[in-house]
Amino acid sequence: MTPQPSSPETISAVAPRSAHDAETYIATLEALNHTLRIEARKSAEQAQSRLAEVEHRLKNTFTTIAALATQSAQLGDTGEAFRERFEARLLVLARSHELLV
């Protein structure tokens, strides 16, 4: 049976045996902590960058949809005719997006 990470067997297996071992152990833990902090910061920066890109793309999409609505309204259609023309334009936009992705 494998000891659990916090079991006495595991702790004694990694515990330093001398002052030099303790210094090495502490230095190793500090280096690991530093590396983990750097990786966490990089991960957070990447997530923030991806979020900014998604927000940018959404703004572009909403601008495109607003333009489609404006074009559809310029024809003077109201009610059902406007809805049908606008819906058709949205479907074409959706299909073109599918081709790009």
C-alpha positions in Angstrom: 0.0 0.0 0.0 1.3 3.5 -0.9 1.5 6.0 2.0 -0.8 9.0 1.7 1.0 12.4 1.1 0.5 13.6 4.7 1.1 10.3 6.4 4.0 9.9 8.9 5.8 7.5 6.5 5.7 10.0 3.7 6.8 12.9 5.9 9.7 11.0 7.4 10.8 9.9 3.9 11.2 13.5 2.8 12.3 15.1 6.0 15.8 16.5 6.0 18.4 14.4 7.9 21.0 17.2 8.5 21.3 21.0 8.6 22.6 21.0 5.1 19.7 18.7 3.9 17.3 21.2 5.6 18.9 24.1 3.8 18.7 22.3 0.5 15.1 21.2 1.2 14.1 24.8 2.1 15.8 26.2 -1.0 14.1 23.6 -3.1 10.7 24.5 -1.7 11.4 28.2 -2.2 12.4 27.6 -5.8 9.3 25.5 -6.4 7.1 28.2 -4.7 8.7 30.8 -7.0 8.1 28.7 -10.1 4.5 28.0 -9.2 3.8 31.7 -8.6 5.3 32.6 -12.0 3.2 29.9 -13.7 0.1 31.0 -11.9 0.7 34.6 -13.0 1.3 33.5 -16.6 -1.9 31.5 -16.5 -3.9 34.4 -15.1 -2.4 36.7 -17.8 -3.3 34.3 -20.6 -6.8 34.0 -19.2 -7.2 37.7 -19.1 -5.9 38.0 -22.7 -8.3 35.4 -23.9 -11.2 37.2 -22.1 -10.2 40.5 -23.8 -10.2 38.8 -27.2 -13.6 37.3 -26.6 -15.0 40.7 -25.5 -13.5 42.3 -28.6 -15.0 39.6 -30.9 -18.4 40.1 -29.2 -18.3 43.8 -29.8 -17.5 43.2 -33.4 -20.4 40.7 -33.7 -22.9 43.1 -32.1 -21.7 45.9 -34.5 -22.2 43.6 -37.4 -25.7 42.6 -36.2 -26.6 46.3 -35.7 -25.5 46.9 -39.3 -27.6 44.1 -40.6 -30.6 45.5 -38.7 -30.0 48.9 -40.2 -29.7 47.5 -43.7 -32.9 45.5 -43.3 -34.7 48.6 -41.9 -33.6 50.8 -44.8 -35.8 48.9 -47.2 -38.8 50.2 -45.5 -40.1 46.8 -44.4 -41.9 46.7 -41.1 -43.1 43.8 -39.0 -43.0 40.4 -40.6 -41.1 41.4 -43.7 -38.4 43.1 -41.7 -38.1 40.0 -39.4 -37.8 37.6 -42.4 -35.2 39.7 -44.1 -33.2 40.3 -40.9 -33.4 36.6 -40.0 -32.2 35.6 -43.4 -29.2 37.9 -43.1 -28.4 36.6 -39.6 -28.5 33.0 -40.9 -26.1 33.9 -43.7 -23.8 35.5 -41.1 -24.0 32.4 -39.0 -23.2 30.1 -42.0 -20.2 32.3 -43.0 -18.9 32.1 -39.4 -19.2 28.3 -39.4 -17.1 28.2 -42.6 -14.4 30.3 -40.9 -14.3 28.2 -37.7 
